[in-house]
Amino acid sequence: MLLAAVEGRMADVSIFSPASPQAGWIVDLAILALAIIGIIFLVVEGILFYSVWRFRRAKNDAPGEPAQVYGSEPIEIAWTAAPTMIVFFLVLVTTRTLWQVEAAPVQPREGDQALFVTVIGHQWWWEYRYDSYDGRKLDFITANELHMPVGDGETQRPVHLTLQSGDVCHSFWVPRLGGKVDLIPGRSNLLAFETEQPGLYLGQCAEYCGAQHANMMLRVVAETPAEFEAWLANETAPAVEDPAVAEGKATFLANSCVNCHRVSGTAAQGDGAPDLTHLMSRETIAAGQVPNSRSNLRKWVHDPHTIKPGVLMPAFGLSTEEENQIVEYLRTLK
């Protein structure tokens, strides 16, 4: 909650503060629809209040039921034609917006300045498989924080996401960067966006996916091309080998951690939980729930359910010494 409060002040999540052309087109459609709805509301309520005032009962009115009028062809034509035209217009502008934001399939090519990432939704975290950038093959995996380069007035740096699910239906939604797109088991959907504004963009899984759906947060870090290249260099490097935590590494590898987690260059090659190769390069753990600090990492290793109830990772009942060793080892994975 503290993290959410702090980031709430730092990161705007309103759809009416678009940071990408795609989000801007959606806002334009929303404002247009709200304007049309507002005009309809004012017209209907105006007629209602006028009718109530104009045809109110006067003191000298004769008792009994007033004169009844049945049928009016001009009015019936008006209330049929007007809504039909309004709906037809909204269909047209909505179709145009869908056409604009729909991501067309494209292939990486040298010098395209485009980032291609495969996103896999899990209960309840995000897996990011970086495929290529600017035509260069990347082929590394990270989790829960999507990094991307920003464009500028001269160069566009679009992000192309291939969205897949590893279990149930999820939905990828970062309001300031684009619309919601579902992740459906057995199917790949596409999403593309770009921005010229560096910063942290927060989002949320927008499709109910189980007990911890509300805590399946999204974090997109948009940074300058130089910062992004530095981040890429770190992420593509092998896991840090620190002799000072050799015991912690041995304890980690001797336990069930290796069945689900991956640490490059080690026997830990699981694919059912977040890749930990560069765990400490992330600002949060538990898909954005708490800051990535020693104390929170210690709580997570001891019993992840104290941070994220219902999470699929169990408490292993390790001794205090084993937990400390594993935490110190994990903290070297920068």
MILUM-467284 format. One line per field, with one value per residue (C-alpha): z, y, x; residue in one letter; residue number from 1. Coordinates in pm, 1 decimal. Layout:
BEGIN
z <- c(Z:...)
y <- c(Y:...)
x <- c(X:...)
code <- c(A:...)
pos <- c(NUM:...)
This chain:
BEGIN
z <- c(0.0:79.2:-259.4:-435.0:-246.8:-338.8:-702.2:-717.8:-670.3:-918.5:-1195.2:-1347.9:-1456.5:-1610.4:-1968.3:-2012.1:-1978.6:-2287.7:-2338.3:-2672.5:-3004.5:-2951.9:-2613.3:-2762.3:-3028.8:-2759.8:-2556.9:-2864.6:-2912.9:-2543.9:-2543.9:-2862.1:-2720.6:-2391.6:-2579.8:-2783.8:-2473.8:-2289.3:-2565.2:-2570.9:-2192.4:-2202.2:-2481.9:-2313.4:-1969.6:-2121.7:-2293.2:-1971.6:-1750.5:-2010.8:-2036.2:-1659.8:-1634.3:-1948.2:-1890.5:-1514.5:-1370.0:-1321.7:-1045.6:-1287.0:-1488.5:-1515.1:-1308.2:-1477.0:-1731.4:-1983.8:-2357.6:-2489.2:-2812.0:-2974.7:-3232.7:-3408.3:-3725.2:-3727.9:-3366.2:-3430.0:-3735.5:-3538.2:-3242.0:-3477.2:-3727.9:-3480.0:-3263.9:-3578.2:-3721.7:-3388.2:-3347.9:-3709.3:-3655.4:-3333.9:-3514.7:-3784.1:-3545.6:-3323.2:-3625.2:-3731.6:-3383.0:-3374.7:-3715.7:-3583.9:-3265.4:-3412.1:-3424.0:-3766.6:-3776.0:-3857.7:-3865.5:-3713.9:-3959.4:-3924.2:-3828.7:-3755.1:-3401.9:-3291.5:-2979.9:-3000.3:-2679.2:-2610.2:-2300.6:-2117.1:-1843.4:-1545.2:-1218.6:-1098.5:-1266.8:-1608.5:-1809.4:-2071.3:-2343.3:-2525.6:-2887.9:-3074.0:-3077.8:-3383.3:-3576.5:-3317.5:-3167.3:-2786.1:-2651.9:-2275.1:-2018.3:-1735.4:-1529.7:-1410.6:-1536.9:-1906.7:-2016.7:-2344.6:-2522.9:-2590.5:-2930.3:-3022.9:-3281.6:-3550.6:-3458.5:-3364.8:-3137.4:-3133.3:-2902.0:-3052.1:-2796.7:-2868.9:-2589.7:-2471.2:-2162.4:-1964.9:-1780.4:-1777.2:-1949.5:-1857.5:-2002.9:-2058.5:-1984.2:-1928.4:-1959.5:-2065.6:-2338.8:-2502.6:-2473.1:-2313.4:-2504.3:-2374.6:-2328.2:-2417.4:-2371.2:-2702.0:-2893.6:-2964.4:-2970.5:-3073.1:-2913.8:-3026.3:-2874.4:-2847.2:-2640.4:-2633.9:-2259.5:-2026.2:-1696.9:-1512.4:-1646.8:-1425.2:-1534.9:-1422.3:-1541.6:-1657.1:-1680.1:-1362.7:-1337.6:-984.5:-620.1:-675.0:-990.7:-817.5:-728.1:-1077.5:-1148.6:-1462.4:-1467.3:-1789.9:-1763.0:-2058.3:-2074.6:-2307.5:-2575.8:-2389.7:-2062.6:-2242.1:-2409.3:-2067.7:-1926.6:-2220.7:-2164.7:-1801.8:-1877.6:-2149.1:-1920.5:-1728.8:-1364.1:-1120.4:-960.4:-612.2:-408.7:-90.4:-128.2:-248.1:43.2:-40.8:-404.2:-301.0:-66.8:-340.3:-593.0:-339.0:-280.5:-489.0:-610.7:-920.0:-1029.6:-1105.2:-1120.8:-1368.2:-1307.2:-1622.0:-1604.1:-1318.6:-1277.4:-1204.1:-1536.1:-1434.6:-1637.2:-1398.2:-1200.9:-1261.3:-1400.9:-1120.8:-1323.2:-1262.7:-983.1:-811.4:-1123.6:-1055.8:-824.6:-690.7:-621.3:-627.9:-952.9:-815.9:-466.9:-248.8:-297.3:-373.3:-38.9:181.6:439.9:182.4:3.5:338.8:405.2:58.6:97.9:445.7:342.1:22.7:138.2:395.2:101.0:-164.2:-18.0:-253.3:-455.3:-606.6:-440.4:-108.1:215.8:223.4:597.9:563.4:864.5:946.8:836.3:502.0:441.1:515.5:284.4:-3.1:43.2:39.6:-274.4:-448.1:-362.0:-567.0:-882.6:-1019.7)
y <- c(0.0:235.6:162.0:223.5:551.7:675.6:570.6:708.8:1054.3:984.6:806.0:925.0:635.8:839.9:759.4:1134.6:1187.6:999.5:950.8:770.7:833.1:514.1:629.8:974.7:829.1:644.1:965.0:1152.7:888.0:897.2:1277.6:1271.7:1002.1:1190.3:1511.9:1339.6:1170.9:1503.5:1679.9:1398.9:1422.0:1798.6:1774.3:1494.6:1655.0:1994.9:1851.9:1670.8:1978.8:2197.4:1946.8:1924.4:2305.4:2379.5:2121.2:2138.0:2141.2:2492.5:2594.7:2664.8:2341.7:2126.8:1809.4:1476.6:1332.9:1577.2:1532.0:1229.0:1235.1:902.2:883.9:1148.6:1044.8:1330.6:1256.5:882.2:938.7:1179.0:948.8:661.5:845.8:1056.1:764.4:560.9:836.9:891.8:520.4:496.8:791.7:638.1:308.4:488.7:682.7:375.2:165.8:433.9:435.9:56.2:67.7:320.7:133.3:-217.5:-356.1:-492.8:-792.4:-674.1:-844.7:-710.6:-558.4:-396.5:-30.3:-26.2:115.0:-116.0:-331.3:-674.1:-848.3:-1156.8:-1107.5:-1414.5:-1367.8:-1603.1:-1625.0:-1361.1:-1212.9:-1107.4:-1276.3:-1069.9:-1243.6:-981.4:-1093.0:-810.9:-440.5:-236.2:-559.8:-713.5:-1046.3:-1027.2:-1355.2:-1296.4:-1319.2:-1090.7:-1037.9:-782.1:-467.3:-384.4:-149.0:41.4:325.9:656.1:817.2:1177.2:1422.0:1262.2:892.5:664.4:369.4:156.2:-138.7:-446.3:-690.5:-1045.5:-1129.3:-1488.5:-1663.9:-1942.2:-2043.2:-1846.1:-1531.4:-1206.2:-855.3:-614.7:-254.5:47.4:332.4:607.6:394.3:214.9:15.7:-320.7:-634.0:-983.0:-1265.1:-1584.4:-1940.7:-2097.3:-1768.9:-1477.4:-1120.3:-811.8:-469.3:-179.5:160.8:422.2:729.4:1029.0:1084.0:905.2:784.8:509.7:399.2:185.3:-57.7:-354.8:-691.9:-601.2:-950.3:-1138.3:-1421.5:-1557.0:-1470.9:-1225.4:-1059.6:-719.5:-748.5:-834.6:-493.4:-366.8:-144.1:3.0:196.2:430.7:558.9:735.6:523.2:545.4:430.8:152.4:32.0:24.4:-175.0:-417.1:-467.0:-557.7:-790.9:-981.6:-1038.0:-1367.8:-1386.2:-1236.9:-1488.6:-1364.8:-1603.7:-1429.7:-1585.3:-1930.9:-2095.1:-1907.4:-2012.8:-2375.9:-2357.8:-2202.4:-2470.7:-2751.3:-2656.5:-2665.6:-2307.0:-2449.9:-2631.6:-2303.0:-2022.2:-1962.4:-1815.7:-1815.0:-2013.4:-2232.9:-2551.0:-2337.6:-2353.4:-2357.2:-2174.8:-2162.1:-1852.4:-1524.9:-1535.3:-1428.0:-1372.7:-997.2:-983.3:-681.9:-468.1:-452.3:-196.3:-425.3:-788.9:-981.4:-809.9:-457.9:-525.9:-419.1:-252.6:-486.8:-447.0:-689.7:-702.5:-764.6:-1025.5:-1195.3:-1199.8:-1339.2:-1623.0:-1703.2:-1708.7:-1534.8:-1558.0:-1285.3:-1046.2:-1203.0:-1443.8:-1727.9:-1700.9:-2032.3:-2030.5:-2217.9:-2153.3:-2410.5:-2416.8:-2329.8:-2258.6:-1897.7:-1955.8:-2102.3:-1814.3:-1558.3:-1735.7:-1743.8:-1379.3:-1266.0:-1470.1:-1326.3:-973.2:-1020.2:-1089.9:-734.5)
x <- c(0.0:287.9:445.3:113.8:67.5:413.6:385.0:32.1:180.8:460.5:271.4:-53.8:-276.6:-558.7:-654.7:-698.8:-322.0:-205.0:167.5:150.4:-26.7:-227.7:-356.1:-424.4:-652.4:-847.7:-884.6:-1008.1:-1276.8:-1372.7:-1406.3:-1613.6:-1843.0:-1879.3:-1962.4:-2234.6:-2374.8:-2367.7:-2561.5:-2819.7:-2853.6:-2905.7:-3163.6:-3361.8:-3353.5:-3439.3:-3748.0:-3841.9:-3820.2:-3993.3:-4279.4:-4314.7:-4331.0:-4534.2:-4803.6:-4832.3:-5182.3:-5318.6:-5558.9:-5844.9:-5805.3:-6115.5:-6101.4:-6048.7:-5809.8:-5658.5:-5700.9:-5510.8:-5310.8:-5225.5:-4948.2:-4739.1:-4567.2:-4309.5:-4207.5:-4185.8:-3968.3:-3747.8:-3691.9:-3609.4:-3390.6:-3190.7:-3063.9:-2992.4:-2773.2:-2598.0:-2522.0:-2402.6:-2170.7:-2030.2:-1974.6:-1776.2:-1550.8:-1500.9:-1403.9:-1156.7:-998.5:-978.4:-809.9:-556.5:-463.6:-474.3:-121.9:-35.3:201.6:554.3:890.4:1213.7:1455.9:1793.7:1779.2:1404.5:1457.6:1174.3:1161.8:996.1:893.2:683.8:468.6:339.7:83.4:98.4:-91.6:1.4:307.3:436.4:711.1:895.0:1096.2:1298.2:1324.9:1500.0:1578.8:1678.4:1713.6:1952.5:1853.3:1833.1:1693.9:1681.0:1403.2:1299.0:985.1:730.9:905.9:900.8:1178.9:1151.8:1332.9:1159.7:1146.7:1208.3:1089.0:1304.7:1309.3:1023.1:1100.9:786.6:734.1:568.6:428.5:316.9:73.5:30.5:-98.3:66.6:-248.8:-577.9:-704.2:-528.3:-542.5:-251.8:-348.8:-126.2:-380.3:-140.7:19.8:-270.7:-589.3:-655.7:-560.9:-638.3:-390.1:-576.2:-446.4:-349.3:-357.3:-122.5:-253.6:-58.6:-16.0:202.4:273.8:545.9:618.5:850.3:807.9:1051.5:911.2:731.2:392.7:174.1:-91.8:-293.4:-413.2:-763.8:-915.7:-1009.4:-757.1:-789.1:-735.4:-448.2:-580.2:-594.1:-224.7:-100.9:46.1:217.1:524.5:661.6:987.5:1040.3:1397.9:1634.2:1802.4:2136.3:1977.3:1794.7:2115.0:2285.2:1994.9:2013.6:2385.7:2322.2:2030.4:2217.0:2517.2:2541.1:2443.8:2694.0:2931.3:3024.1:3244.5:3128.5:2782.3:2888.8:2706.1:2387.4:2409.9:2462.1:2161.8:1949.0:2045.6:1993.0:1630.4:1312.7:1373.8:1540.4:1224.1:1045.3:1303.0:1583.0:1928.7:2141.9:2463.8:2339.4:2138.5:1831.3:1647.5:1281.2:1019.6:723.9:826.2:1013.9:1367.7:1602.7:1921.3:1908.6:1653.9:1808.2:1782.4:1406.7:1253.8:981.6:901.0:571.7:461.4:483.7:350.1:643.8:984.4:1271.2:1448.0:1637.4:1357.1:1084.3:1293.7:1349.0:973.6:911.0:1161.6:1028.5:660.0:543.2:180.9:244.2:294.8:70.2:-187.3:-274.5:46.5:152.6:495.8:479.2:665.2:947.1:1010.2:1377.6:1590.9:1676.6:2035.7:1925.5:1686.7:1958.3:2202.6:1953.2:1856.2:2219.0:2281.1:1975.1:2083.9:2401.2:2196.8:2206.7)
code <- c(M:L:L:A:A:V:E:G:R:M:A:D:V:S:I:F:S:P:A:S:P:Q:A:G:W:I:V:D:L:A:I:L:A:L:A:I:I:G:I:I:F:L:V:V:E:G:I:L:F:Y:S:V:W:R:F:R:R:A:K:N:D:A:P:G:E:P:A:Q:V:Y:G:S:E:P:I:E:I:A:W:T:A:A:P:T:M:I:V:F:F:L:V:L:V:T:T:R:T:L:W:Q:V:E:A:A:P:V:Q:P:R:E:G:D:Q:A:L:F:V:T:V:I:G:H:Q:W:W:W:E:Y:R:Y:D:S:Y:D:G:R:K:L:D:F:I:T:A:N:E:L:H:M:P:V:G:D:G:E:T:Q:R:P:V:H:L:T:L:Q:S:G:D:V:C:H:S:F:W:V:P:R:L:G:G:K:V:D:L:I:P:G:R:S:N:L:L:A:F:E:T:E:Q:P:G:L:Y:L:G:Q:C:A:E:Y:C:G:A:Q:H:A:N:M:M:L:R:V:V:A:E:T:P:A:E:F:E:A:W:L:A:N:E:T:A:P:A:V:E:D:P:A:V:A:E:G:K:A:T:F:L:A:N:S:C:V:N:C:H:R:V:S:G:T:A:A:Q:G:D:G:A:P:D:L:T:H:L:M:S:R:E:T:I:A:A:G:Q:V:P:N:S:R:S:N:L:R:K:W:V:H:D:P:H:T:I:K:P:G:V:L:M:P:A:F:G:L:S:T:E:E:E:N:Q:I:V:E:Y:L:R:T:L:K)
pos <- c(1:2:3:4:5:6:7:8:9:10:11:12:13:14:15:16:17:18:19:20:21:22:23:24:25:26:27:28:29:30:31:32:33:34:35:36:37:38:39:40:41:42:43:44:45:46:47:48:49:50:51:52:53:54:55:56:57:58:59:60:61:62:63:64:65:66:67:68:69:70:71:72:73:74:75:76:77:78:79:80:81:82:83:84:85:86:87:88:89:90:91:92:93:94:95:96:97:98:99:100:101:102:103:104:105:106:107:108:109:110:111:112:113:114:115:116:117:118:119:120:121:122:123:124:125:126:127:128:129:130:131:132:133:134:135:136:137:138:139:140:141:142:143:144:145:146:147:148:149:150:151:152:153:154:155:156:157:158:159:160:161:162:163:164:165:166:167:168:169:170:171:172:173:174:175:176:177:178:179:180:181:182:183:184:185:186:187:188:189:190:191:192:193:194:195:196:197:198:199:200:201:202:203:204:205:206:207:208:209:210:211:212:213:214:215:216:217:218:219:220:221:222:223:224:225:226:227:228:229:230:231:232:233:234:235:236:237:238:239:240:241:242:243:244:245:246:247:248:249:250:251:252:253:254:255:256:257:258:259:260:261:262:263:264:265:266:267:268:269:270:271:272:273:274:275:276:277:278:279:280:281:282:283:284:285:286:287:288:289:290:291:292:293:294:295:296:297:298:299:300:301:302:303:304:305:306:307:308:309:310:311:312:313:314:315:316:317:318:319:320:321:322:323:324:325:326:327:328:329:330:331:332:333:334)
